[in-house]
Amino acid sequence: MKIQLRYFASIREAIGSGSESVETAATTLSALRDELIARGGAHAEALARGRAVRVSVNQTMADESIALTDGAEVAFFPPVTGG
């Protein structure tokens, strides 16, 4: 399936891009994150397990067990604190 990825804040800076369109066999957010980590390099570092990363699907916050659908927009961003 084809999905649109968006990266924000420090993740965007680490990866060097704000968005990309990808073909994926992943059926969940967790599997997608693992696919991206497997690319190595900046993706592996920015999205590594153990790093605090928030994820949304179609502009709704989601946990990594949610199923992906063709044409979905998935956004990765670091946790945000207010003050």
DSSP file (Angstrom, degrees, kcal/mol; ACC not computed):
  #  RESIDUE AA STRUCTURE BP1 BP2  ACC     N-H-->O    O-->H-N    N-H-->O    O-->H-N    TCO  KAPPA ALPHA  PHI   PSI    X-CA   Y-CA   Z-CA
    1    1 A M              0   0    0      0, 0.0    23,-2.9     0, 0.0     2,-0.5   0.000 360.0 360.0 360.0 156.6    0.0    0.0    0.0
    2    2 A K  E     +A   23   0A   0     21,-0.2    69,-3.2    23,-0.1     2,-0.3  -0.883 360.0 173.1-105.4 130.7    1.1    3.6   -0.5
    3    3 A I  E     -A   22   0A   0     19,-2.6    19,-2.6    -2,-0.5     2,-0.5  -0.926  29.6-123.1-133.3 160.4    1.1    6.0    2.4
    4    4 A Q  E     -Ab  21  73A   0     68,-2.8    70,-3.1    -2,-0.3     2,-0.4  -0.900  24.6-157.7-104.2 127.6    2.3    9.6    3.0
    5    5 A L  E     -Ab  20  74A   0     15,-3.5    15,-1.9    -2,-0.5     2,-0.4  -0.849   6.9-170.3-105.5 141.4    4.9   10.1    5.8
    6    6 A R  E     -Ab  19  75A   0     68,-2.4    70,-2.6    -2,-0.4     2,-0.4  -0.993   3.7-162.0-129.5 139.9    5.4   13.4    7.6
    7    7 A Y  E     - b   0  76A   0     11,-2.4     2,-0.3    -2,-0.4    70,-0.2  -0.961  10.0-165.0-123.1 138.8    8.2   14.2   10.0
    8    8 A F    >>  -     0   0    0     68,-1.9     3,-1.5    -2,-0.4     4,-0.7  -0.888  43.3 -23.2-127.3 155.2    8.2   17.1   12.4
    9    9 A A  H 3> S+     0   0    0     -2,-0.3     4,-2.1     1,-0.3     3,-0.2  -0.161 126.5   0.5  54.2-130.3   10.6   19.1   14.6
   10   10 A S  H 3> S+     0   0    0      1,-0.2     4,-2.3     2,-0.2    -1,-0.3   0.782 133.4  56.8 -64.4 -26.8   13.8   17.2   15.6
   11   11 A I  H <> S+     0   0    0     -3,-1.5     4,-2.5     2,-0.2     5,-0.3   0.928 107.5  47.8 -68.8 -43.6   12.8   14.1   13.6
   12   12 A R  H  X>S+     0   0    0     -4,-0.7     4,-2.5    -3,-0.2     5,-0.8   0.917 112.7  49.6 -59.8 -43.5   12.5   16.2   10.4
   13   13 A E  H  <5S+     0   0    0     -4,-2.1    -2,-0.2     1,-0.2    -1,-0.2   0.907 112.3  46.9 -63.8 -41.6   15.9   17.8   11.1
   14   14 A A  H  <5S+     0   0    0     -4,-2.3    -2,-0.2     1,-0.2    -1,-0.2   0.904 118.0  40.9 -67.0 -41.4   17.5   14.4   11.7
   15   15 A I  H  <5S-     0   0    0     -4,-2.5    -2,-0.2     2,-0.2    -1,-0.2   0.803 102.3-132.9 -78.8 -29.4   16.0   12.8    8.6
   16   16 A G  T  <5S+     0   0    0     -4,-2.5     2,-0.3    -5,-0.3    -3,-0.2   0.639  74.5  78.1  87.7  14.9   16.5   15.8    6.4
   17   17 A S      < -     0   0    0     -5,-0.8    -1,-0.2    -6,-0.2    -2,-0.2  -0.992  63.1-148.9-153.4 147.8   13.0   15.8    5.0
   18   18 A G  S    S+     0   0    0     -2,-0.3   -11,-2.4     1,-0.2     2,-0.3   0.653  81.5   1.3 -91.1 -17.9    9.6   16.9    6.1
   19   19 A S  E     +A    6   0A   0    -13,-0.3     2,-0.3    -7,-0.1   -13,-0.2  -0.994  54.1 177.9-163.2 160.9    7.7   14.3    4.1
   20   20 A E  E     -A    5   0A   0    -15,-1.9   -15,-3.5    -2,-0.3     2,-0.5  -0.962  26.3-126.8-162.0 155.4    7.9   11.4    1.7
   21   21 A S  E     -A    4   0A   0     -2,-0.3     2,-0.3   -17,-0.2   -17,-0.2  -0.924  35.3-177.4-106.5 131.3    5.6    8.9    0.0
   22   22 A V  E     -A    3   0A   0    -19,-2.6   -19,-2.6    -2,-0.5     2,-0.5  -0.946  29.3-134.0-133.2 151.3    6.3    5.3    0.5
   23   23 A E  E     +A    2   0A   0     -2,-0.3     2,-0.3   -21,-0.2   -21,-0.2  -0.884  38.6 179.0 -94.3 131.9    5.1    1.8   -0.6
   24   24 A T        -     0   0    0    -23,-2.9     8,-0.1    -2,-0.5    -2,-0.0  -0.977  40.9-159.2-138.6 150.2    4.9   -0.4    2.4
   25   25 A A        +     0   0    0     -2,-0.3    -1,-0.1     6,-0.1     7,-0.1   0.424  62.2 120.4 -97.8  -4.3    3.9   -4.0    3.3
   26   26 A A        -     0   0    0      1,-0.1    -2,-0.1   -25,-0.1     3,-0.1  -0.329  43.5-171.0 -63.8 139.9    3.4   -2.9    7.0
   27   27 A T        +     0   0    0     40,-0.1    41,-2.5     1,-0.0     2,-0.3   0.551  69.4  37.8-107.2 -12.5   -0.1   -3.4    8.3
   28   28 A T  B  > S-E   67   0B   0     39,-0.3     4,-2.1     1,-0.1    39,-0.2  -0.882  84.1-111.5-132.0 165.1    0.4   -1.6   11.6
   29   29 A L  H  > S+     0   0    0     37,-1.6     4,-2.8    -2,-0.3     5,-0.2   0.887 118.2  56.0 -61.6 -38.5    2.2    1.5   12.8
   30   30 A S  H  > S+     0   0    0     34,-2.4     4,-2.2     1,-0.2    -1,-0.2   0.929 108.4  46.0 -60.2 -46.3    4.6   -0.6   14.8
   31   31 A A  H  > S+     0   0    0     33,-0.3     4,-2.2     2,-0.2    -1,-0.2   0.872 112.1  52.3 -65.2 -37.0    5.5   -2.6   11.6
   32   32 A L  H  X S+     0   0    0     -4,-2.1     4,-2.5     2,-0.2    -2,-0.2   0.937 108.6  49.6 -63.8 -46.6    5.9    0.6    9.7
   33   33 A R  H  X S+     0   0    0     -4,-2.8     4,-2.6     1,-0.2    -2,-0.2   0.917 110.6  50.8 -59.0 -42.6    8.2    2.1   12.3
   34   34 A D  H  X S+     0   0    0     -4,-2.2     4,-2.2     1,-0.2    -1,-0.2   0.895 108.8  51.8 -62.6 -39.6   10.3   -1.1   12.2
   35   35 A E  H  X S+     0   0    0     -4,-2.2     4,-0.6     2,-0.2    -2,-0.2   0.921 111.8  46.6 -60.0 -44.2   10.5   -0.9    8.4
   36   36 A L  H >< S+     0   0    0     -4,-2.5     3,-1.0     1,-0.2     4,-0.4   0.896 111.0  51.1 -67.7 -40.0   11.8    2.7    8.6
   37   37 A I  H >< S+     0   0    0     -4,-2.6     3,-1.9     1,-0.2    -1,-0.2   0.889 102.6  61.6 -61.9 -38.8   14.3    1.8   11.4
   38   38 A A  H 3< S+     0   0    0     -4,-2.2    -1,-0.2     1,-0.3    -2,-0.2   0.679  86.9  73.7 -64.2 -17.6   15.6   -1.0    9.1
   39   39 A R  T << S-     0   0    0     -3,-1.0    -1,-0.3    -4,-0.6    -2,-0.2   0.790  94.5-153.8 -62.9 -25.7   16.5    1.6    6.5
   40   40 A G    X>  +     0   0    0     -3,-1.9     4,-1.2    -4,-0.4     3,-0.9  -0.320  52.5  62.6  81.0-169.2   19.4    2.4    8.9
   41   41 A G  H 3> S-     0   0    0      1,-0.2     4,-2.0     2,-0.2    -1,-0.2  -0.178 117.3  -6.6  55.8-137.2   21.1    5.8    9.1
   42   42 A A  H 3> S+     0   0    0      1,-0.2     4,-2.9     2,-0.2     5,-0.3   0.840 135.4  54.9 -62.8 -36.5   19.0    8.8   10.1
   43   43 A H  H <> S+     0   0    0     -3,-0.9     4,-2.2     1,-0.2    -1,-0.2   0.933 108.8  48.3 -63.0 -44.7   15.7    6.9   10.1
   44   44 A A  H  < S+     0   0    0     -4,-1.2     4,-0.5    -7,-0.2    -2,-0.2   0.893 116.2  43.7 -62.4 -40.4   17.2    4.3   12.5
   45   45 A E  H >< S+     0   0    0     -4,-2.0     3,-0.6     2,-0.2    -2,-0.2   0.939 116.9  43.4 -71.5 -47.2   18.5    7.0   14.8
   46   46 A A  H 3< S+     0   0    0     -4,-2.9    -2,-0.2     1,-0.2    -1,-0.2   0.819 125.0  33.2 -70.7 -31.5   15.5    9.3   14.8
   47   47 A L  T 3< S+     0   0    0     -4,-2.2    -1,-0.2    -5,-0.3    -2,-0.2   0.263  85.3 146.0-109.6  11.0   12.8    6.5   15.1
   48   48 A A    X   -     0   0    0     -3,-0.6     3,-1.9    -4,-0.5     2,-0.1  -0.071  58.8-101.1 -52.6 145.1   14.8    4.0   17.3
   49   49 A R  T 3  S+     0   0    0      1,-0.3    -1,-0.1    -5,-0.1     3,-0.1  -0.433 112.6  39.2 -61.8 141.4   12.9    2.0   19.8
   50   50 A G  T 3  S+     0   0    0      1,-0.4     2,-0.3    -3,-0.1    -1,-0.3   0.160  92.5 108.3  96.4 -18.3   13.4    3.5   23.2
   51   51 A R  S <  S-     0   0    0     -3,-1.9     2,-0.8    -4,-0.1    -1,-0.4  -0.729  80.4-111.9 -89.0 142.3   13.2    7.0   21.8
   52   52 A A        +     0   0    0     -2,-0.3     2,-0.4    -3,-0.1    -4,-0.1  -0.644  50.1 163.6 -75.5 111.9   10.1    9.0   22.7
   53   53 A V        -     0   0    0     -2,-0.8     2,-0.3    25,-0.2    -3,-0.1  -0.997  24.9-152.3-133.8 127.9    8.2    9.3   19.4
   54   54 A R  E     -C   77   0A   0     23,-3.5    23,-2.2    -2,-0.4     2,-0.4  -0.714  14.5-161.9 -95.7 152.2    4.6   10.3   19.0
   55   55 A V  E     -C   76   0A   0      7,-0.5     7,-2.5    -2,-0.3     2,-0.3  -0.994   9.2-172.1-137.5 140.6    2.6    9.1   16.0
   56   56 A S  E     -CD  75  61A   0     19,-2.0    19,-2.3    -2,-0.4     2,-0.5  -0.961  10.8-152.9-128.0 152.2   -0.6   10.2   14.3
   57   57 A V  E >  S-CD  74  60A   0      3,-2.6     3,-1.0    -2,-0.3    17,-0.2  -0.992  83.9 -12.0-123.8 123.3   -2.7    8.7   11.5
   58   58 A N  T 3  S-     0   0    0     15,-3.2    -1,-0.1    -2,-0.5    16,-0.1   0.894 131.3 -54.2  50.7  44.2   -4.8   11.0    9.4
   59   59 A Q  T 3  S+     0   0    0     14,-0.4     2,-0.4     1,-0.2    -1,-0.2   0.700 115.8 112.0  66.4  25.6   -4.2   13.8   11.9
   60   60 A T  E <  S-D   57   0A   0     -3,-1.0    -3,-2.6     0, 0.0    -1,-0.2  -0.997  74.9-111.1-126.6 127.7   -5.4   11.7   14.9
   61   61 A M  E     +D   56   0A   0     -2,-0.4     2,-0.3    -5,-0.2    -5,-0.3  -0.254  46.1 179.8 -54.5 140.4   -3.1   10.6   17.7
   62   62 A A        -     0   0    0     -7,-2.5    -7,-0.5     4,-0.0     2,-0.2  -0.980  28.1-126.0-144.7 152.8   -2.6    6.8   17.5
   63   63 A D    >   -     0   0    0     -2,-0.3     3,-1.6    -9,-0.1   -34,-0.2  -0.575  42.0-101.2 -93.0 169.3   -0.8    4.1   19.3
   64   64 A E  T 3  S+     0   0    0      1,-0.3   -34,-2.4    -2,-0.2   -33,-0.3   0.518 113.0  70.3 -73.9  -3.8    1.4    1.7   17.3
   65   65 A S  T 3  S+     0   0    0    -36,-0.2    -1,-0.3   -37,-0.1     2,-0.0   0.583  72.0 114.8 -86.2  -8.6   -1.1   -1.1   17.2
   66   66 A I  S <  S-     0   0    0     -3,-1.6   -37,-1.6     1,-0.1   -36,-0.2  -0.318  70.9-115.1 -65.5 142.6   -3.5    0.7   14.9
   67   67 A A  B     -E   28   0B   0    -39,-0.2   -39,-0.3   -38,-0.1     2,-0.3  -0.518  25.1-131.2 -77.4 143.4   -3.9   -0.8   11.4
   68   68 A L        -     0   0    0    -41,-2.5     2,-0.3    -2,-0.2    -1,-0.1  -0.660  18.4-159.8 -91.8 150.7   -2.7    1.2    8.4
   69   69 A T    >   -     0   0    0     -2,-0.3     3,-1.9   -67,-0.0   -41,-0.0  -0.935  33.9 -85.4-127.4 154.3   -4.9    1.7    5.3
   70   70 A D  T 3  S+     0   0    0     -2,-0.3   -67,-0.2     1,-0.3    -1,-0.0  -0.309 115.0  19.6 -57.1 134.7   -3.9    2.6    1.8
   71   71 A G  T 3  S+     0   0    0    -69,-3.2    -1,-0.3     1,-0.2   -68,-0.2   0.468  89.3 151.3  84.7   2.6   -3.5    6.4    1.3
   72   72 A A    <   -     0   0    0     -3,-1.9   -68,-2.8   -70,-0.3     2,-0.6  -0.265  42.9-134.6 -66.2 152.5   -3.1    7.1    5.0
   73   73 A E  E     -b    4   0A   0    -70,-0.2   -15,-3.2   -68,-0.0     2,-0.5  -0.958  22.5-169.8-107.0 121.1   -1.0   10.0    6.3
   74   74 A V  E     -bC   5  57A   0    -70,-3.1   -68,-2.4    -2,-0.6     2,-0.4  -0.949   0.6-166.2-114.8 128.2    1.3    9.0    9.1
   75   75 A A  E     -bC   6  56A   0    -19,-2.3   -19,-2.0    -2,-0.5     2,-0.4  -0.943   4.3-162.7-118.3 135.8    3.1   11.7   11.1
   76   76 A F  E     +bC   7  55A   0    -70,-2.6   -68,-1.9    -2,-0.4   -21,-0.2  -0.951  22.0 154.1-114.6 133.8    6.1   11.2   13.4
   77   77 A F  E     - C   0  54A   0    -23,-2.2   -23,-3.5    -2,-0.4   -68,-0.1  -0.991  42.1-103.5-155.4 155.0    7.1   13.9   16.0
   78   78 A P        -     0   0    0      0, 0.0   -25,-0.2     0, 0.0   -27,-0.0  -0.369  54.4 -84.1 -73.9 159.1    8.8   14.1   19.3
   79   79 A P        -     0   0    0      0, 0.0     2,-0.4     0, 0.0   -27,-0.0  -0.312  46.6-140.0 -60.2 148.8    6.7   14.7   22.5
   80   80 A V        -     0   0    0     -3,-0.1     2,-0.4     0, 0.0    -3,-0.0  -0.927  13.8-163.6-116.0 136.0    5.9   18.3   23.1
   81   81 A T        -     0   0    0     -2,-0.4     2,-0.2     2,-0.0     0, 0.0  -0.906   7.1-150.3-116.7 149.7    5.9   20.0   26.4
   82   82 A G              0   0    0     -2,-0.4     0, 0.0     1,-0.1     0, 0.0  -0.611 360.0 360.0-109.8 172.4    4.2   23.3   27.2
   83   83 A G              0   0    0     -2,-0.2    -1,-0.1     0, 0.0    -2,-0.0   0.406 360.0 360.0-163.4 360.0    5.1   25.9   29.7
